[in-house]
Amino acid sequence: MTTEYTADELLPLSGLQHFLFCRRQWALIHVERQWQENALTADGRIMHRRVDDPFFTESRKGIILARAVPVASYRLGLSGVCDVVEFTETTEGVKLPGRAGIYQPAPVEYKRGKPKLEASDESQLCAQAMCLEEMLATTIPTGYLYYGQTRHRVAVPLTPALRDLVRQAAQEMHGYFKRGYTPRVKPFKGCRSCSLADVCLPDLPGKAVSVSKYIQQQIESA
């Protein structure tokens, strides 16, 4: 039997990428509410601002583009916003209000950098597609990632293995959030570009201590 989450239990879909990049980073942001911006996150925020217009739609040769589309899945327990959803006119798919014909939806996610070795970008895109599938009662076989650094768009097959990764990560995220759990530090090369490097405290003695608890200890001992 599939578990259904309530509206109050939905976690930010965007956190899936943080979680797969570094579970501690995700917990610092979403459990402990820690956040710092660096040049990389600022650049990405500006890039998303260019496409995040929820009142804008555009038609191009049988394709309707909808920007900043809110999505949610009560099976995954995630909600968020798709940068762009392309609706391509075809013979199978969904009907759109006020539009003639049948359309196949596909999410398009914008990233500031270049393709990564890990599947964090693909997983976030897949989660968006799974939300759309649940909302529209359809199947979405492919999504797209557009990378600002390479100015190249990549087609991403939404495979069963990728969907399983999304389900497993979403379930684990909910487990961490419910427990209020922040994983211990596990330094890796990605720490150098992390916007939370100054609050993660990778050299903190007894690395199981949470950042919020450590700060409180320093205040009390001052």
C-alpha positions as CSV (number, residue, x, y, z in Angstrom):
1,M,0.0,0.0,0.0
2,T,1.4,3.4,-1.0
3,T,1.8,5.9,1.8
4,E,0.1,9.3,1.2
5,Y,1.5,12.4,2.9
6,T,-0.6,15.4,3.9
7,A,-0.1,18.9,2.6
8,D,1.6,19.9,5.9
9,E,4.1,17.0,5.5
10,L,5.3,17.9,2.1
11,L,9.1,18.7,1.9
12,P,10.7,21.0,-0.7
13,L,11.4,19.1,-3.9
14,S,14.5,21.3,-4.5
15,G,16.0,19.7,-1.4
16,L,16.4,16.4,-3.3
17,Q,19.4,17.7,-5.1
18,H,21.0,18.9,-1.8
19,F,20.2,15.5,-0.2
20,L,21.9,13.5,-3.0
21,F,24.9,15.9,-3.1
22,C,25.4,15.8,0.7
23,R,22.9,14.6,3.3
24,R,24.5,16.8,5.9
25,Q,24.1,19.9,3.7
26,W,20.4,19.0,3.2
27,A,19.9,18.6,7.0
28,L,21.6,21.9,7.8
29,I,19.3,23.7,5.4
30,H,16.0,21.9,5.9
31,V,16.3,20.5,9.5
32,E,18.5,23.1,11.2
33,R,17.4,26.1,8.9
34,Q,21.0,27.1,8.2
35,W,21.8,28.9,5.0
36,Q,24.6,31.0,3.5
37,E,24.8,32.2,-0.1
38,N,28.0,32.2,-2.2
39,A,28.8,33.2,-5.7
40,L,27.6,29.9,-7.1
41,T,24.2,29.9,-5.4
42,A,23.7,33.6,-6.2
43,D,24.4,32.9,-9.9
44,G,22.0,30.0,-9.9
45,R,19.3,32.1,-8.2
46,I,19.7,34.9,-10.8
47,M,19.5,32.3,-13.6
48,H,16.2,30.9,-12.2
49,R,14.7,34.4,-11.8
50,R,14.9,34.7,-15.6
51,V,12.5,31.8,-16.2
52,D,10.4,32.0,-13.0
53,D,7.4,33.9,-14.3
54,P,4.2,32.1,-13.2
55,F,2.0,34.3,-15.4
56,F,3.9,33.6,-18.7
57,T,3.1,31.0,-21.3
58,E,4.4,30.8,-24.8
59,S,3.6,28.8,-27.9
60,R,6.2,27.7,-30.5
61,K,5.3,25.4,-33.4
62,G,3.0,23.0,-31.6
63,I,4.8,23.4,-28.2
64,I,3.3,25.4,-25.3
65,L,5.8,26.6,-22.7
66,A,4.6,27.2,-19.1
67,R,7.0,28.8,-16.7
68,A,7.2,28.4,-12.9
69,V,4.7,25.6,-12.7
70,P,3.8,24.6,-9.1
71,V,3.9,20.8,-8.6
72,A,3.3,18.3,-5.8
73,S,3.3,14.6,-5.1
74,Y,1.5,13.2,-2.0
75,R,3.0,9.8,-2.7
76,L,6.6,11.2,-2.6
77,G,5.7,13.9,0.0
78,L,7.4,16.6,-2.1
79,S,6.3,19.9,-3.6
80,G,8.1,22.6,-5.6
81,V,8.1,24.5,-8.8
82,C,9.2,23.4,-12.3
83,D,11.3,26.1,-14.1
84,V,9.5,25.2,-17.4
85,V,7.1,22.6,-18.5
86,E,6.9,22.0,-22.2
87,F,3.6,20.6,-23.6
88,T,4.2,19.1,-27.1
89,E,1.2,18.4,-29.3
90,T,1.0,14.7,-30.0
91,T,-1.5,11.8,-30.3
92,E,-1.2,10.7,-26.7
93,G,-1.0,12.7,-23.5
94,V,-3.2,15.2,-21.7
95,K,-5.8,17.8,-22.6
96,L,-5.1,21.4,-21.6
97,P,-7.9,23.9,-20.5
98,G,-8.8,26.2,-23.3
99,R,-6.5,24.4,-25.8
100,A,-7.5,22.1,-28.6
101,G,-5.5,18.8,-29.1
102,I,-3.5,16.4,-26.9
103,Y,-0.2,17.3,-25.4
104,Q,2.8,15.4,-23.9
105,P,4.3,17.3,-20.9
106,A,8.0,17.3,-20.1
107,P,9.8,19.3,-17.4
108,V,12.8,21.4,-18.2
109,E,15.2,22.4,-15.3
110,Y,17.8,25.1,-15.7
111,K,21.2,24.7,-14.0
112,R,24.0,27.3,-13.8
113,G,26.9,24.9,-14.2
114,K,27.6,21.8,-16.3
115,P,26.5,18.2,-16.2
116,K,27.6,16.4,-13.0
117,L,28.9,12.9,-12.5
118,E,26.4,12.1,-9.8
119,A,22.6,11.9,-10.6
120,S,21.5,14.8,-8.3
121,D,20.3,17.0,-11.2
122,E,18.6,14.1,-13.0
123,S,16.8,13.0,-9.8
124,Q,15.4,16.5,-9.2
125,L,14.1,16.5,-12.7
126,C,12.7,13.1,-12.4
127,A,10.9,14.1,-9.1
128,Q,9.3,17.0,-11.0
129,A,8.1,14.6,-13.7
130,M,6.7,12.2,-11.1
131,C,4.8,15.1,-9.5
132,L,3.4,16.1,-12.9
133,E,2.4,12.5,-13.6
134,E,0.5,12.3,-10.4
135,M,-1.2,15.6,-11.0
136,L,-2.1,15.0,-14.6
137,A,-2.7,11.2,-14.5
138,T,-0.2,10.6,-17.3
139,T,3.2,9.1,-18.0
140,I,6.3,11.3,-18.8
141,P,9.2,9.3,-20.4
142,T,11.7,12.2,-20.8
143,G,12.7,15.5,-19.2
144,Y,15.4,18.0,-20.0
145,L,18.3,19.8,-18.2
146,Y,19.6,23.0,-19.6
147,Y,23.1,24.0,-18.4
148,G,24.1,27.6,-18.4
149,Q,27.8,27.0,-18.5
150,T,27.7,24.8,-21.6
151,R,24.5,26.4,-23.0
152,H,23.5,22.9,-23.9
153,R,20.2,21.1,-23.3
154,V,20.4,17.4,-22.3
155,A,17.5,14.9,-22.7
156,V,17.1,12.7,-19.6
157,P,15.3,9.4,-19.9
158,L,13.2,8.9,-16.7
159,T,14.1,5.3,-16.2
160,P,12.8,2.9,-13.5
161,A,16.2,3.0,-11.7
162,L,16.1,6.8,-11.6
163,R,12.5,6.7,-10.3
164,D,13.5,4.2,-7.6
165,L,16.4,6.5,-6.5
166,V,13.9,9.4,-6.1
167,R,11.5,7.3,-4.1
168,Q,14.2,6.0,-1.8
169,A,15.7,9.5,-1.3
170,A,12.3,11.1,-0.6
171,Q,11.6,8.4,2.0
172,E,15.0,8.9,3.6
173,M,14.5,12.7,3.7
174,H,11.2,12.3,5.5
175,G,12.8,10.0,8.0
176,Y,15.6,12.5,8.8
177,F,13.2,15.4,9.0
178,K,10.8,13.5,11.4
179,R,13.7,12.6,13.6
180,G,15.4,16.1,13.4
181,Y,18.5,14.3,12.4
182,T,21.7,15.9,11.0
183,P,24.3,13.4,9.8
184,R,27.9,13.6,10.9
185,V,30.5,15.3,8.7
186,K,32.0,13.2,5.9
187,P,34.4,15.6,4.1
188,F,34.7,15.2,0.3
189,K,35.8,17.3,-2.6
190,G,32.4,18.9,-3.0
191,C,32.9,20.7,0.4
192,R,35.1,23.3,-1.4
193,S,32.2,24.7,-3.4
194,C,29.5,24.3,-0.7
195,S,27.9,27.5,0.4
196,L,27.6,26.1,4.0
197,A,31.3,25.4,4.4
198,D,31.5,28.0,7.2
199,V,28.6,26.6,9.2
200,C,29.2,22.9,8.5
201,L,32.2,22.9,10.9
202,P,34.0,19.8,9.4
203,D,36.8,20.1,12.0
204,L,34.5,20.3,15.0
205,P,35.6,17.8,17.7
206,G,33.2,15.0,18.3
207,K,31.6,15.6,14.9
208,A,28.2,14.3,15.9
209,V,27.3,17.7,17.5
210,S,24.7,19.6,15.5
211,V,25.6,23.2,14.3
212,S,22.7,24.7,16.2
213,K,23.7,22.9,19.4
214,Y,27.3,23.9,19.0
215,I,26.3,27.6,18.6
216,Q,24.1,27.4,21.7
217,Q,27.0,25.9,23.6
218,Q,29.3,28.8,22.6
219,I,26.7,31.4,23.6
220,E,26.2,29.7,27.0
221,S,29.9,29.5,27.7
222,A,30.6,33.1,26.7
